[in-house]
């Protein structure tokens, strides 16, 4: 791991801690309780994608929350900059993380495959 990668991972880790603090200070209940699942910085650390947990929001509420987050992104960046004493903070973009949903879907598919295989094995043993 290069020195630059270590710095990027450190910034991602710090942002993962600071952004929820900044969200909690906001008055908007739609966004102040959002959970940050991951933060991924660009190579130069000038941009960062913030992934949020979508579990308790429907699609309409997610779109409204993203719209509101775009509005307050500058405030959150400023909060990060001040709390860490940085000269500048990465430009933040927000997305809802659907990886958990995908992983759950894949696990269900594996369970279905396993149950089908066990049924097939049971039928083959009955025929023998």
N, C-alpha and C positions, 0 to 999 in steps of 0.2 A: 504494500500500500504506500503510495507516494505521500509526500508532505501535503500536497494540495488536496488529496482525497481525505486525509485526516482532518484538515481544516473544514472541508465541506461537511463531513459527518458531524463534526463538533457543532457547527452552525445549525445543522438540521436538528440535532438533539436539543440545543438551547431553544430553538424556535418551537419545538414540540412542547416544551414546558411553558414558555412565555405566552404563546398565542391563546391558550385557554384562560390564562389570567387576564389578558386584555379583553377577551370575549365576555368574561364574567363581570367586567366593570361597566358593560353597556346596559342600557335600560330596556332594550328590545328583548322580550322573552323568547322570541323565535330563534334568536341566535346566541343568547348568552349561555345557554345550556348545551350547546353543541359540543360534541367530543371530537378531538383531533386524533385521528388514527395514525397519520404519518405526515411527514414533511419531506419533500424531495427538492433539493437545490440544484440549479443549473451548475455547469462546470465553473463558471466564474463567480458563482454565488450572488449574481445580480438579480436572479429570479428564483422564486420558490413556489412550488405547488403544495397547497395544504389540503390534505384529504380528511374529510369529515365523516363521522358515523351517521348514516341516514335512517337508522332503525325505527325511530318514532315519528318520522315525517312522511306524509304522502308526497306524490310527485309535485302537486301544486305548491305545497308548503316548502318543498325543497327549492323550487324555482324562486319563490318569494325570499327565502333565506339567502340564496345566492345573490339575488339582486341587492338585498340589504348589505350583504358582506362586501360587494363591490363598492358600495357607498362609503362604508367605514374602513376600507382597506388601508387608507392613508393614516387613519387614527391608530390602527393596529400596528402598522409599520413604525410609526412614531413612538408608540409605547415600547416596542421591541428595542428600538434604537436607544431610547432613554434608559430603560432598565438595564441594558448591558453596557452602556457607554460607547456604543458603536458610532463611527462617523456616518455610516449609512447602513440601512437595512435592506434586505432583498425586497423586490417588488413581489407582492403576494397575490396569488390567484387561488381561488377556492373551488374544490370539486367534492362531490359526495363519493365516497369509496364504496364501490360495489363488489369488491373482492370477497368480502364475507358472504355475500349473497351467492356469488359464483361458487365459492368453496362448498357451501351448503348444498347447492344443486348438484355438484360433482359427487359429494358424499352420498346423496340420495341415489344417484345413478349407480354408484358402486354397490350400494346395498341391494338395489334391484337386481343387478347382475349376479351378486352372490346368492340371493334367494332363488333366482332362476337356475343357477348351476346346482344348488343343493337339491332343487326339485328334480332336475334332470338326473342327477346321481341317484336319487331315491327311486326314480322310475326304472333306471337301468338295473338296479339291484333287485327290484321286484320281478323283472323279466328273467333274471338269471336263475 
